[in-house]
Amino acid sequence: MAQLVDWDLAAAMARRMRGAGPRVSYEEAVAVVTQLRRLTDEAGEHVANYTGLHPKVDYPPVRVVDRAAWAGINIAGLRQVVTPLMDQLVGDRPDHGFSASLGSRVTGLQAGTVLAYLSGKVLGQYEVFSGDPGQLLLVAPNIVEAERKLQVNPRDFRLWVCLHEVTHRTQFTAVPWLRKHFLDEVQAFVDASRAAEVPLAERLRAGVSALADAARNPDSRASVLDVVQTPEQKAVLDRLTALMTLLEGHAEFVMDGVGPDVVPNVAEIRARFNRRRQAANPVEKMVRRLLGVEIKLRQYAEGRTFVHAVVDRVGMDGFNRAYDSPQNLPRLEEFSDPDAWVSRAGGPVAA
């Protein structure tokens, strides 16, 4: 069976289309990498003390990478996890020769283009596809570029970023069932697609139409995912969205909560960083929406507000009950009603 995505072509396209990044000397690059590794260790202690969550499994050291390496690692992870899932989706259908090969190249080009774009935006990531329990990545050129544009103290900004990303590592290593739960939900999403009454090809054509509408009208609210997904998939996607909102909001809450003690000007950094997030031109905003970046930005804000409200009500230990089991994870509708989650899973109100 021909593969649905030409991953080798995706990797080549991501390498070719990535931005060059900021200008730094060799000595500066070495110093940045060395400091990011040290700040990651420092952030680990701060996050554990602040959250009360401590790793229960061994994990590999942080990898400080450039844009090409970040894209390559993500392509390798996606290839390892997504390919078997897509094979299940296609089933035992025969190859279609040239058309199948052409289709895999088209999707390879699309995947490479998306990863090339994201490789210039991502500051860090906890990558869970490549292995258990995951791998913490920091994208050095993007961190340097951001701190220069924001005109903030480099050491403070780097530590602030490390606090966010290390929180994600803490989530997955202190809650060993979390990675499998996430991957199981991805599997459930694929299974729901296989059960769809509307053929995948028709849904993909509808998705392309949504894409074209968004390209013609930057103010359009068209969403490719809304068109392509089935009702069954939407239920799974709601659970995945709730999970990611919790994880991102928790990381935002921690980076700002720890910040004042170790990053004296954290309020200024946060204000400048938020303005940078919002200051995209119309085309940039359209691309963000199509790639799901706008959803992620909303997750940061909505999740942080939810975590803040829960910790105010039941304290950090009460909030950590969210990680007791999959059943305790907040539901999507509970992010706008934290009292509902507290009543269901958060325990007694803190003194």
C-alpha positions in Angstrom: 0.0 0.0 0.0 1.3 3.5 -0.9 1.9 5.7 2.1 -0.5 8.6 2.5 2.3 11.1 3.3 5.7 11.2 1.7 7.5 11.9 4.9 10.9 12.2 3.3 9.6 14.9 1.0 8.0 16.6 4.0 11.4 16.7 5.8 13.1 18.1 2.7 10.4 20.7 2.2 10.6 21.8 5.9 14.4 22.2 5.7 14.2 24.2 2.4 11.4 26.5 3.5 12.5 27.3 7.1 13.6 30.8 7.9 17.3 31.5 8.4 16.9 32.7 12.0 18.8 35.5 13.8 22.4 36.2 13.2 24.7 34.9 16.0 28.3 34.1 16.2 29.6 30.6 17.0 30.6 31.7 20.5 27.1 33.3 21.0 25.4 30.1 19.9 27.4 28.0 22.3 26.7 30.3 25.1 23.0 30.3 24.4 22.8 26.5 24.3 24.9 26.1 27.5 22.7 28.6 29.4 19.4 27.1 28.2 20.5 23.7 29.5 21.4 25.1 32.9 18.2 27.2 33.1 16.2 24.1 32.3 17.7 22.3 35.4 17.0 25.5 37.5 13.4 25.7 36.2 12.8 22.0 37.1 13.4 22.7 40.8 11.2 25.8 40.7 8.3 24.0 39.0 8.5 21.0 41.4 8.5 23.3 44.4 5.6 25.5 43.1 3.3 22.7 41.8 4.0 19.9 44.2 4.4 17.6 41.2 7.5 15.5 41.0 8.7 13.2 38.2 8.0 9.6 38.8 9.8 8.3 35.7 13.3 8.9 34.2 13.4 11.3 31.3 16.1 12.3 28.8 18.0 15.6 29.1 16.7 18.6 27.2 17.6 18.9 23.6 18.5 22.5 22.4 17.9 22.5 18.7 17.7 24.7 15.6 14.7 25.0 13.3 15.7 22.2 11.0 16.3 19.8 13.8 12.9 20.7 15.4 11.1 20.0 12.2 13.0 16.7 11.7 12.2 15.5 15.2 8.5 16.2 14.7 8.4 14.6 11.3 10.0 11.4 12.8 7.6 11.4 15.7 4.6 11.9 13.4 5.8 9.3 11.0 6.1 6.8 13.9 2.7 7.4 15.3 0.5 8.7 12.5 1.5 6.3 9.7 0.1 3.2 11.5 -3.1 5.1 12.3 -3.5 6.2 8.7 -2.9 2.7 7.5 -5.8 1.6 9.7 -7.9 4.3 8.3 -7.3 3.3 4.7 -7.6 -0.4 5.5 -6.9 -3.0 2.8 -7.8 -0.8 -0.2 -5.5 -1.5 -3.1 -2.9 1.0 -4.4 -3.9 3.4 -7.1 -0.6 3.6 -8.8 0.4 7.0 -10.0 -2.5 8.8 -8.3 -1.6 7.3 -4.9 2.0 8.3 -5.3 1.0 11.8 -6.4 -1.3 12.1 -3.4 1.4 11.2 -1.0 3.7 13.8 -2.5 1.1 16.5 -2.2 0.4 15.7 1.4 4.2 15.5 2.0 4.6 19.0 0.5 1.7 20.3 2.7 3.1 18.7 5.9 6.6 20.1 5.1 5.2 23.6 4.5 3.2 23.6 7.8 6.2 22.4 9.8 8.5 24.9 8.1 6.1 27.7 9.2 5.8 26.4 12.8 9.6 25.8 13.0 10.0 29.6 13.0 7.4 30.2 15.7 7.8 27.5 18.4 10.0 28.4 21.3 9.9 25.0 23.0 7.9 21.8 23.0 7.5 18.6 24.9 7.4 16.1 22.1 5.5 12.9 23.1 5.3 11.0 19.8 8.9 9.8 19.5 9.1 7.8 22.7 8.0 7.3 26.3 7.9 9.5 28.3 8.7 12.2 25.7 11.5 14.7 25.0 11.8 18.4 26.0 12.9 20.5 23.0 14.0 24.2 23.1 14.4 26.0 19.8 17.4 28.3 20.4 17.1 30.6 17.3 13.5 31.3 18.0 14.1 32.1 21.6 17.0 34.5 20.7 14.9 36.1 17.9 11.9 36.6 20.3 14.0 38.2 23.1 15.6 40.6 20.6 12.3 41.7 19.2 10.8 42.1 22.7 13.9 43.9 23.9 14.0 42.1 27.2 16.7 40.7 29.4 17.9 37.5 27.6 18.6 35.5 30.8 15.2 36.4 32.3 13.3 35.6 29.1 15.1 32.3 28.7 14.3 31.2 32.2 10.7 32.3 31.8 10.4 30.2 28.6 12.1 27.2 30.4 9.5 27.5 33.3 6.7 27.0 30.7 8.3 24.1 28.9 9.6 22.3 32.0 6.0 22.4 33.4 5.0 20.3 30.4 7.8 17.8 31.1 6.7 17.7 34.7 3.1 17.0 33.7 4.0 14.0 31.6 6.6 12.6 33.9 4.7 13.2 37.2 1.5 11.7 35.6 2.7 8.5 33.9 -0.7 7.6 32.4 -1.0 11.0 30.6 1.0 10.2 27.5 -0.9 6.9 26.8 -4.2 8.7 27.4 -3.3 11.3 24.9 -2.2 8.7 22.3 -5.4 6.7 22.9 -7.5 9.8 22.2 -5.6 10.2 18.9 -6.4 6.6 18.1 -10.0 7.2 19.0 -10.1 10.2 16.6 -8.9 7.9 13.7 -11.4 5.2 14.7 -14.2 7.7 14.6 -13.2 8.7 11.1 -13.4 5.1 9.9 -17.0 4.8 11.1 -18.1 8.0 9.3 -21.0 7.8 6.8 -19.5 10.5 4.6 -16.4 9.2 2.7 -13.1 10.8 3.7 -12.5 12.1 0.2 -15.7 14.1 0.3 -14.8 15.5 3.7 -11.4 16.4 2.4 -12.9 18.2 -0.6 -15.1 20.2 1.8 -12.0 21.1 3.8 -10.3 22.4 0.7 -13.4 24.5 0.0 -13.2 26.0 3.6 -9.5 26.6 3.0 -10.2 28.5 -0.3 -13.0 30.5 1.4 -10.6 31.6 4.2 -8.0 32.6 1.6 -10.5 34.8 -0.3 -11.9 36.3 2.9 -9.4 36.9 5.8 -12.4 37.7 8.1 -14.0 34.3 7.4 -14.4 32.1 10.4 -14.1 29.0 8.2 -12.3 26.1 10.0 -10.9 23.2 8.1 -11.3 20.9 11.1 -15.0 21.9 11.6 -15.7 20.8 8.0 -13.6 17.6 7.8 -14.4 16.1 11.2 -17.4 13.8 11.8 -19.7 14.2 14.8 -18.0 11.3 16.5 -14.6 12.9 15.9 -15.9 16.2 17.3 -16.6 14.5 20.6 -13.0 13.1 20.7 -11.6 16.5 19.6 -13.5 18.2 22.4 -11.8 15.9 24.9 -8.4 16.6 23.3 -9.0 20.3 23.2 -9.9 20.2 26.9 -6.8 18.3 27.7 -4.5 20.7 25.8 -6.3 23.7 27.3 -5.5 22.3 30.8 -1.9 21.5 30.0 -1.2 24.9 28.3 -3.1 26.9 30.9 -1.3 25.1 33.8 2.1 25.9 32.2 1.1 29.6 31.7 0.0 29.8 35.3 3.2 28.3 36.6 5.5 30.4 34.5 3.9 33.5 35.8 3.4 32.2 39.3 7.1 31.3 39.8 8.2 34.2 37.8 8.2 37.1 40.3 10.6 35.2 42.6 13.2 34.3 39.9 12.4 36.7 37.1 12.0 40.2 38.6 10.6 41.8 35.5 8.2 39.0 34.6 5.2 41.3 34.4 6.9 43.4 31.7 8.0 40.3 29.8 4.4 38.9 29.9 2.9 42.2 28.7 5.4 42.5 25.7 5.0 38.9 24.9 1.2 39.1 24.8 1.3 42.2 22.5 3.6 40.2 20.2 1.2 37.3 20.0 -1.7 39.6 19.1 0.2 41.9 16.6 0.0 39.6 13.6 -1.0 41.0 10.2 -4.2 39.7 8.5 -2.4 37.1 6.4 -0.5 35.8 9.5 -3.7 35.6 11.4 -5.4 33.6 8.6 -2.5 31.2 8.5 -2.6 30.8 12.3 -6.3 30.0 12.2 -5.9 27.4 9.4 -3.1 25.7 11.2 -4.8 25.7 14.6 -2.4 28.2 16.1 -5.3 30.6 17.0 -6.9 27.8 19.0 -3.7 27.2 20.9 -3.5 30.9 21.8 -7.0 30.8 23.2 -6.1 27.7 25.1 -3.3 29.6 26.8 -5.7 32.3 28.1 -8.7 30.2 28.9 -6.6 27.5 30.6 -4.7 30.0 32.7 -7.9 31.6 33.8 -9.3 28.2 34.8 -6.3 27.1 36.7 -6.1 30.4 38.6 -9.7 30.1 39.6 -9.4 26.5 40.7 -6.2 27.2 42.8 -8.0 30.2 44.4 -10.8 27.9 45.4 -9.1 24.6 46.5 -5.4 25.4 46.5 -2.6 23.7 44.5 -3.2 20.3 46.0 -6.9 20.5 45.1 -6.0 21.5 41.5 -3.6 18.6 41.2 -6.5 16.2 41.6 -7.1 16.9 37.9 -4.1 14.6 37.3 -5.4 11.8 39.5 -7.1 10.0 36.6 -8.6 10.6 33.2 -12.0 10.9 34.8 -10.8 13.9 36.8 -9.6 15.9 33.7 -11.7 19.0 33.2 -14.4 18.8 30.5 -14.5 21.4 27.8 -17.5 23.2 29.2 -16.0 23.4 32.7 -13.3 25.8 31.6 -16.0 28.5 31.7 -17.4 27.2 34.9 -14.5 26.2 37.3 -17.0 25.7 40.2 -18.5 22.8 38.2 -15.2 21.1 38.0 -14.4 21.8 41.7 -17.8 20.3 42.7 -17.1 17.2 40.5 -13.4 16.5 41.2 -11.6 19.3 43.0 -12.3 18.3 46.6 -13.1 20.7 49.5 -12.5 24.4 49.3 -9.1 25.4 50.7 -8.9 27.5 53.8 
